[in-house]
Amino acid sequence: MQDLGLRPGWNWLADPRFGLALLAGCLFWLALFWLAQAGLVDLGPARGLAALASLVLLQPLVEELLFRGLLQGRLAESSWGRRQVGGITLANLLVSIVFTSLHFINHPALWAAGVMLPSLLFGYFRDRHDSVYPAIALHVFYNAGYFLLPLF
């Protein structure tokens, strides 16, 4: 389980930067709302309990365990993966590029490209706390906003 970054502990909740990341999530939602109002992105009909469970719980859990847990964790084991560019590890950067690229398969280009910054943020907290739990929590939080925005 250590390979996936499933480290015990909740100290990341007291990290002031984690609070800023939650605030950034709210700003991300506002940007999405503005882009949707301008007709630049379609928030889509994410409705119902099954959509909520998938989008807000299942997808973030699976994606974070795979991308930040397994891939980023493995890449960070190498010396080059731990190298940093602007405070972001190369492991995080590479995983975020792959994660974002895969979003181009099922999403419009602007929407898929918009995944890059949150992905880097999730990976930053994976590195900062050597745990995938903060990345999962942030991903759930960000996706919850995506689910709730169409209701307004």
C-alpha positions as CSV (number, residue, x, y, z in Angstrom):
1,M,0.0,0.0,0.0
2,Q,3.0,2.3,0.5
3,D,3.7,2.3,-3.2
4,L,0.3,3.9,-3.8
5,G,1.0,6.7,-1.3
6,L,-1.6,5.4,1.2
7,R,0.3,6.8,4.2
8,P,-1.6,7.1,7.5
9,G,-2.1,10.5,9.0
10,W,-4.2,13.6,8.6
11,N,-1.5,16.3,9.1
12,W,-2.2,17.6,5.6
13,L,-5.5,19.0,6.8
14,A,-3.6,21.5,9.0
15,D,-1.4,22.6,6.1
16,P,-2.3,26.2,5.3
17,R,-1.4,25.6,1.7
18,F,-4.2,22.9,1.6
19,G,-6.7,25.6,2.7
20,L,-5.4,27.8,-0.2
21,A,-5.9,24.9,-2.6
22,L,-9.5,24.6,-1.4
23,L,-10.0,28.3,-2.0
24,A,-8.4,27.9,-5.5
25,G,-11.0,25.2,-6.1
26,C,-13.7,27.8,-5.5
27,L,-12.0,30.1,-7.9
28,F,-11.8,27.3,-10.4
29,W,-15.5,26.8,-10.1
30,L,-16.2,30.5,-10.7
31,A,-14.0,30.4,-13.8
32,L,-15.9,27.4,-15.1
33,F,-19.2,29.1,-14.4
34,W,-18.0,32.2,-16.2
35,L,-16.8,30.1,-19.2
36,A,-20.1,28.3,-19.3
37,Q,-22.1,31.5,-19.2
38,A,-19.9,32.8,-22.1
39,G,-20.7,29.6,-24.0
40,L,-17.1,28.5,-24.1
41,V,-17.6,25.2,-22.1
42,D,-20.5,23.0,-21.6
43,L,-20.9,21.8,-18.0
44,G,-23.1,19.0,-19.2
45,P,-26.1,17.3,-17.6
46,A,-24.3,15.7,-14.6
47,R,-27.4,14.8,-12.7
48,G,-28.6,12.0,-10.5
49,L,-27.1,9.9,-7.7
50,A,-25.2,7.6,-10.0
51,A,-23.5,10.6,-11.7
52,L,-22.7,12.1,-8.3
53,A,-21.2,8.8,-7.0
54,S,-19.1,8.4,-10.2
55,L,-18.0,11.9,-10.8
56,V,-17.4,13.0,-7.2
57,L,-16.3,9.8,-5.5
58,L,-15.4,6.9,-7.8
59,Q,-13.5,8.7,-10.5
60,P,-11.3,10.9,-8.2
61,L,-10.4,7.8,-6.1
62,V,-9.5,5.6,-9.1
63,E,-7.7,8.4,-11.0
64,E,-5.7,9.6,-8.0
65,L,-4.7,6.1,-7.0
66,L,-3.5,5.4,-10.5
67,F,-2.0,8.7,-11.5
68,R,-0.7,10.3,-8.3
69,G,-0.5,7.1,-6.2
70,L,1.1,4.6,-8.6
71,L,2.6,6.6,-11.5
72,Q,3.8,9.7,-9.7
73,G,4.9,7.5,-6.7
74,R,7.0,5.3,-9.0
75,L,8.5,8.2,-11.0
76,A,9.4,10.0,-7.8
77,E,11.5,7.1,-6.8
78,S,14.1,8.1,-9.4
79,S,16.4,11.0,-8.8
80,W,15.2,12.8,-12.0
81,G,11.6,12.4,-10.9
82,R,12.3,14.3,-7.7
83,R,14.0,17.2,-9.6
84,Q,11.9,20.4,-9.4
85,V,11.0,23.0,-11.9
86,G,9.3,26.0,-10.3
87,G,8.5,23.9,-7.2
88,I,6.9,21.2,-9.2
89,T,8.6,17.8,-9.4
90,L,9.3,16.3,-12.8
91,A,7.3,13.3,-11.7
92,N,4.3,15.5,-11.1
93,L,4.8,17.4,-14.3
94,L,5.0,14.2,-16.4
95,V,2.0,12.6,-14.7
96,S,-0.1,15.8,-15.1
97,I,0.8,16.0,-18.8
98,V,-0.4,12.4,-19.3
99,F,-3.5,12.9,-17.1
100,T,-4.4,16.1,-19.0
101,S,-3.8,14.4,-22.4
102,L,-6.2,11.6,-21.6
103,H,-8.9,14.2,-21.0
104,F,-8.7,15.3,-24.6
105,I,-10.2,11.9,-25.6
106,N,-13.7,12.7,-24.1
107,H,-13.7,16.4,-23.5
108,P,-13.5,19.6,-25.6
109,A,-10.0,21.0,-25.9
110,L,-10.5,24.0,-23.6
111,W,-12.1,21.8,-21.0
112,A,-9.3,19.2,-21.2
113,A,-6.5,21.8,-21.1
114,G,-8.2,23.3,-18.0
115,V,-7.4,20.0,-16.1
116,M,-3.7,20.7,-16.2
117,L,-3.5,23.3,-13.3
118,P,-5.7,21.2,-10.9
119,S,-3.6,18.1,-11.8
120,L,-0.4,19.9,-10.9
121,L,-2.0,21.0,-7.7
122,F,-3.1,17.5,-6.8
123,G,0.4,16.2,-7.6
124,Y,2.0,19.0,-5.5
125,F,0.2,17.8,-2.4
126,R,1.0,14.2,-3.2
127,D,4.7,15.2,-3.2
128,R,4.4,17.6,-0.3
129,H,2.9,15.1,2.1
130,D,4.2,11.8,0.5
131,S,0.6,10.7,0.5
132,V,-2.2,10.4,-2.0
133,Y,-4.9,11.3,0.5
134,P,-4.7,15.1,0.0
135,A,-4.8,14.6,-3.8
136,I,-7.9,12.5,-3.5
137,A,-9.6,15.0,-1.1
138,L,-8.8,17.9,-3.5
139,H,-10.0,16.0,-6.5
140,V,-13.3,15.1,-4.8
141,F,-13.7,18.8,-3.8
142,Y,-13.0,20.1,-7.3
143,N,-15.3,17.5,-9.0
144,A,-18.1,18.3,-6.5
145,G,-18.1,21.9,-7.7
146,Y,-18.3,20.6,-11.3
147,F,-21.3,18.5,-10.3
148,L,-23.0,21.3,-8.4
149,L,-22.4,24.2,-10.9
150,P,-25.1,23.2,-13.3
151,L,-27.7,23.3,-10.5
152,F,-27.2,27.1,-10.3
